[in-house]
Amino acid sequence: MSEILAPEFEKRRKANFSESNKPNTMLQWVWDDSTEKDRTDEHQSMIQILATVPSTYTVAFAATQALFDLAARPEYIPIIREEFESVCDSCEEKRLTKEAFGKMTKLDSFLKESQRITPLALISFERKTLENIDLADGTHIPKGSHIAAPSYHIGLDESHFSSPETFDGLRFHNLQQAEFERTGKPSTKHQYVTVNESSLHFGYGLQACPGRWFAAIVLKLLLGLMVTEFDVKLMDKGEGRPKSEIDRFFIYPDSTKMVVLRKREDV
């Protein structure tokens, strides 16, 4: 990694960027926040590698929550299995493409519903204000304030979703279908990766998570292959779906709980 990034670090050693022409990148943020002794290729590269950790655990947590939801609601397993197998069969040499994953609308819907009920955090779209802001309702936000959107509670708001406390794995698939019937055109409004005022878990606007498409593909591939190869159920049905743990703003799946995977005999 240090060999790849070395030219960028050398550029920063030689450059004398002003605030107006300074690159607005993570490389630059870390560089600016580092002491002179930490501005070595090795140290700067290590920080960049560590920065990839969030993309690893967030996908793992989302996959775990979705798996818990699937095991607790086995009626969705044949629906997702049939869709995944159908899409795979339609692909040349069964090689899944980006377009193929886009056809998995029911699996996409299940993942989005899982995210709505059990997202990664209570808040999202965290920012620090660079100047004073006065909102239309008179609220004054001073420069330097830390702000965030209450994404979890927005997802449970009746003004955005009907029966918000109820898990409906096909909620967003049905909304997509209704939108298509209304307009006659395919819609992306309710996809897993879509961000809007009622779905802020990936952020919002130009600064929304750029890796959400990759995350969606990984999650679809994982759950799709899992239900294709295995039957999935809870270890202890009597306890119901494992409850999540909340630590400050973060929501964690219960790491002490397990699901049962049994190899399907007809595969």
C-alpha positions as CSV (number, residue, x, y, z in Angstrom):
1,M,0.0,0.0,0.0
2,S,2.8,2.4,0.9
3,E,4.4,1.9,-2.6
4,I,1.1,2.7,-4.3
5,L,0.4,5.8,-2.2
6,A,4.0,7.1,-2.0
7,P,3.7,9.5,-5.0
8,E,0.7,11.1,-3.3
9,F,2.5,11.5,0.0
10,E,5.5,13.0,-1.8
11,K,3.3,15.4,-3.6
12,R,2.0,16.7,-0.2
13,R,5.6,17.1,1.1
14,K,6.5,19.3,-1.8
15,A,3.2,21.2,-2.3
16,N,2.2,24.2,-0.4
17,F,-1.6,24.0,-0.7
18,S,-3.7,27.0,0.2
19,E,-7.1,26.4,1.8
20,S,-8.8,27.1,-1.6
21,N,-6.9,24.6,-3.7
22,K,-6.2,21.9,-1.1
23,P,-7.5,18.5,-2.1
24,N,-10.7,17.6,-0.2
25,T,-9.8,13.9,0.2
26,M,-9.2,11.5,3.1
27,L,-5.5,11.4,2.2
28,Q,-5.3,15.2,2.8
29,W,-7.5,15.1,5.9
30,V,-5.2,12.6,7.6
31,W,-2.1,14.4,6.4
32,D,-3.3,17.7,7.8
33,D,-4.2,16.1,11.1
34,S,-0.8,14.3,11.5
35,T,2.3,15.5,13.2
36,E,5.6,15.8,11.2
37,K,6.9,12.5,12.6
38,D,3.7,10.7,11.5
39,R,4.0,11.9,7.9
40,T,5.9,8.8,6.8
41,D,4.7,6.6,3.9
42,E,4.3,3.7,6.3
43,H,2.3,5.5,8.9
44,Q,0.0,7.3,6.5
45,S,-0.6,4.1,4.6
46,M,-1.5,2.2,7.8
47,I,-4.1,4.9,8.6
48,Q,-5.6,4.5,5.2
49,I,-5.8,0.7,5.6
50,L,-7.4,1.1,9.1
51,A,-10.0,3.4,7.5
52,T,-11.3,0.5,5.4
53,V,-12.3,-1.4,8.6
54,P,-15.7,0.3,8.9
55,S,-16.7,-1.0,5.4
56,T,-15.9,-4.5,6.7
57,Y,-17.8,-4.6,9.9
58,T,-20.8,-2.6,8.6
59,V,-21.4,-5.2,5.9
60,A,-20.9,-8.0,8.4
61,F,-23.4,-6.4,10.9
62,A,-26.0,-5.9,8.1
63,A,-25.6,-9.5,7.0
64,T,-26.0,-10.8,10.5
65,Q,-29.1,-8.7,11.1
66,A,-30.6,-9.9,7.8
67,L,-29.8,-13.5,8.6
68,F,-31.5,-13.2,12.0
69,D,-34.5,-11.7,10.2
70,L,-34.5,-14.6,7.7
71,A,-34.2,-17.3,10.3
72,A,-37.0,-15.7,12.4
73,R,-39.3,-15.4,9.3
74,P,-38.8,-18.6,7.3
75,E,-41.8,-17.8,5.1
76,Y,-39.4,-15.5,3.1
77,I,-36.8,-18.2,2.5
78,P,-38.6,-19.9,-0.5
79,I,-39.5,-16.5,-2.0
80,I,-35.9,-15.3,-1.9
81,R,-34.6,-18.8,-2.9
82,E,-36.8,-18.9,-6.0
83,E,-35.9,-15.4,-7.1
84,F,-32.2,-16.0,-6.7
85,E,-32.2,-19.3,-8.5
86,S,-34.4,-17.9,-11.3
87,V,-32.0,-14.9,-11.9
88,C,-29.0,-17.3,-11.8
89,D,-30.5,-19.6,-14.3
90,S,-31.2,-16.6,-16.7
91,C,-27.5,-15.6,-16.7
92,E,-25.1,-16.9,-19.3
93,E,-23.1,-19.7,-17.7
94,K,-24.8,-18.7,-14.5
95,R,-22.3,-15.8,-14.1
96,L,-24.0,-13.1,-12.1
97,T,-23.7,-9.5,-13.4
98,K,-24.5,-6.2,-11.9
99,E,-27.7,-6.2,-14.0
100,A,-28.6,-9.6,-12.6
101,F,-28.3,-8.4,-9.0
102,G,-30.6,-5.5,-10.0
103,K,-33.3,-8.0,-10.9
104,M,-33.4,-9.5,-7.3
105,T,-36.1,-7.0,-6.2
106,K,-37.5,-9.2,-3.5
107,L,-34.2,-9.9,-1.9
108,D,-33.4,-6.2,-2.2
109,S,-36.6,-5.4,-0.5
110,F,-35.9,-7.8,2.3
111,L,-32.5,-6.3,2.9
112,K,-33.9,-2.8,3.0
113,E,-36.7,-3.8,5.4
114,S,-34.0,-5.4,7.7
115,Q,-32.0,-2.2,7.5
116,R,-35.1,-0.1,8.3
117,I,-35.9,-2.0,11.5
118,T,-32.3,-2.7,12.6
119,P,-29.9,-0.3,11.0
120,L,-26.3,0.1,12.0
121,A,-26.9,3.2,14.1
122,L,-29.7,5.4,15.6
123,I,-28.4,8.3,13.6
124,S,-26.7,9.1,10.3
125,F,-25.7,12.0,8.0
126,E,-23.3,13.2,10.7
127,R,-21.8,16.6,10.0
128,K,-19.8,19.5,11.6
129,T,-21.1,22.9,10.6
130,L,-18.5,25.1,8.9
131,E,-20.5,28.3,9.4
132,N,-23.5,29.6,11.3
133,I,-26.8,28.2,9.9
134,D,-30.3,29.7,10.4
135,L,-33.1,27.3,9.5
136,A,-36.4,28.4,8.1
137,D,-38.2,27.8,11.5
138,G,-35.8,30.1,13.2
139,T,-33.5,27.5,14.7
140,H,-29.9,28.7,14.9
141,I,-27.0,26.2,14.5
142,P,-23.7,27.8,15.5
143,K,-20.5,27.2,13.5
144,G,-18.7,24.1,14.8
145,S,-21.8,22.2,15.9
146,H,-22.0,18.5,15.4
147,I,-25.4,17.5,13.8
148,A,-27.0,14.3,12.6
149,A,-30.3,12.9,11.3
150,P,-32.4,10.6,13.5
151,S,-32.5,7.9,10.7
152,Y,-33.7,5.1,13.0
153,H,-36.7,6.9,14.2
154,I,-37.5,8.2,10.7
155,G,-37.7,4.6,9.6
156,L,-40.3,3.9,12.3
157,D,-42.4,7.0,11.6
158,E,-46.0,6.4,10.5
159,S,-45.8,9.5,8.2
160,H,-43.2,7.6,6.1
161,F,-44.3,4.0,6.4
162,S,-47.5,2.2,7.1
163,S,-47.4,-0.1,10.1
164,P,-43.8,0.8,10.7
165,E,-43.4,-1.5,13.7
166,T,-44.3,-4.5,11.5
167,F,-41.6,-6.3,9.5
168,D,-42.7,-6.7,5.9
169,G,-39.9,-8.2,3.8
170,L,-41.7,-7.4,0.6
171,R,-42.7,-3.8,1.6
172,F,-40.3,-2.1,-0.8
173,H,-40.8,-4.7,-3.6
174,N,-44.5,-3.9,-3.5
175,L,-43.9,-0.2,-3.4
176,Q,-41.7,-0.6,-6.5
177,Q,-44.4,-2.6,-8.3
178,A,-47.1,0.0,-7.4
179,E,-44.8,2.8,-8.7
180,F,-44.3,0.9,-12.0
181,E,-48.1,0.3,-12.4
182,R,-48.7,4.0,-11.7
183,T,-46.1,5.4,-14.1
184,G,-45.4,2.6,-16.5
185,K,-41.6,3.1,-15.9
186,P,-39.1,1.2,-13.7
187,S,-38.4,3.0,-10.5
188,T,-35.3,3.1,-8.2
189,K,-37.1,5.1,-5.5
190,H,-37.4,2.2,-3.1
191,Q,-34.2,0.2,-3.8
192,Y,-31.8,-0.8,-1.0
193,V,-29.2,1.7,-2.2
194,T,-31.6,4.6,-2.6
195,V,-31.3,7.5,-0.2
196,N,-34.1,10.0,0.4
197,E,-35.8,11.8,3.2
198,S,-37.3,8.6,4.6
199,S,-34.2,6.4,4.1
200,L,-31.1,8.1,5.5
201,H,-29.1,5.0,6.6
202,F,-26.5,5.5,3.9
203,G,-26.5,9.3,4.3
204,Y,-27.9,11.8,1.9
205,G,-27.1,13.8,-1.2
206,L,-23.7,13.9,-2.9
207,Q,-21.9,12.7,0.3
208,A,-24.0,9.5,0.7
209,C,-22.0,6.3,1.1
210,P,-20.2,5.6,-2.2
211,G,-19.8,1.9,-1.3
212,R,-23.5,1.1,-0.9
213,W,-23.8,-0.6,-4.3
214,F,-20.9,-2.9,-3.5
215,A,-22.4,-3.6,-0.1
216,A,-25.7,-4.5,-1.7
217,I,-24.1,-6.9,-4.1
218,V,-22.1,-8.6,-1.3
219,L,-25.3,-9.0,0.9
220,K,-27.4,-10.3,-2.0
221,L,-24.7,-12.8,-3.0
222,L,-24.3,-14.0,0.6
223,L,-28.0,-14.4,1.5
224,G,-28.8,-15.8,-2.0
225,L,-26.2,-18.5,-1.9
226,M,-27.0,-19.2,1.8
227,V,-30.7,-19.9,1.1
228,T,-29.8,-21.8,-2.1
229,E,-27.4,-24.2,-0.3
230,F,-29.0,-24.4,3.1
231,D,-32.2,-24.4,5.1
232,V,-32.0,-21.7,7.8
233,K,-33.6,-21.5,11.2
234,L,-33.2,-20.1,14.7
235,M,-31.2,-22.1,17.2
236,D,-34.0,-21.5,19.8
237,K,-37.3,-20.6,18.2
238,G,-38.8,-20.0,21.6
239,E,-36.7,-16.9,22.2
240,G,-37.7,-15.4,18.8
241,R,-35.4,-13.2,16.8
242,P,-32.2,-12.3,18.7
243,K,-32.5,-8.8,20.1
244,S,-30.0,-6.1,19.2
245,E,-27.8,-4.2,21.6
246,I,-27.6,-0.4,21.6
247,D,-24.3,1.2,22.7
248,R,-24.5,5.0,22.5
249,F,-25.7,5.6,18.9
250,F,-24.6,2.2,17.5
251,I,-26.8,-0.9,17.1
252,Y,-25.1,-4.3,17.4
253,P,-26.5,-7.8,16.5
254,D,-26.3,-10.2,19.5
255,S,-22.9,-11.9,19.1
256,T,-23.9,-14.7,21.5
257,K,-26.8,-16.0,19.3
258,M,-26.5,-18.4,16.4
259,V,-28.7,-19.8,13.6
260,V,-28.8,-23.3,12.3
261,L,-27.8,-24.0,8.8
262,R,-28.6,-27.4,7.4
263,K,-27.4,-28.5,3.9
264,R,-30.3,-29.0,1.6
265,E,-30.6,-32.5,0.3
266,D,-32.0,-31.6,-3.1
267,V,-29.0,-29.3,-3.9
